[in-house]
Amino acid sequence: MDLAQAVTQQLYQIMPAAERQGLYVSDVSLPQVSCVMPFKPNQLRPGNTLSGPTMMTLADVCMYALILAIDERQTMAVTQDFGFIF
């Protein structure tokens, strides 16, 4: 198993939603990683533009994959909690 596949498998264990979306790491060439998120029509906004949440999801997962590719033990490196007050 190459590093891209190993990081993808780790992502799937940590973030099951990534696997459900078909997102995967296609290449690791440190300091770069390439990730793929398959297109789905529900990712479009009016005007046939890709939605912001779709792009941010891919960017967030790709940055997380980079951290894991550098050090697989850093699973909490980019974790954030939100607190809401109503």
Residue pairs with C-beta under 8 A, 6 or more apart in sequence:
1 9
2 28
3 28
3 69
4 24
4 25
4 26
4 27
4 28
4 33
5 25
6 72
7 25
7 28
7 33
7 65
7 68
7 69
7 72
8 24
8 25
8 65
10 68
10 72
11 18
11 19
11 23
11 24
11 25
11 61
11 64
11 65
11 68
12 18
12 19
14 75
15 61
15 64
18 24
18 61
21 37
21 38
21 57
22 37
22 38
23 35
23 36
23 37
23 38
23 57
23 58
23 61
24 35
24 36
25 33
25 34
25 35
25 36
25 65
25 69
26 34
26 35
26 36
27 33
27 34
28 34
28 65
28 69
30 69
30 70
31 66
32 66
33 62
33 65
33 66
33 69
34 62
35 58
35 61
35 62
35 65
37 54
37 57
37 58
37 61
43 50
43 51
43 54
44 50
44 51
45 51
45 52
60 78
63 78
64 77
64 78
67 74
67 77
67 78
68 74
68 75
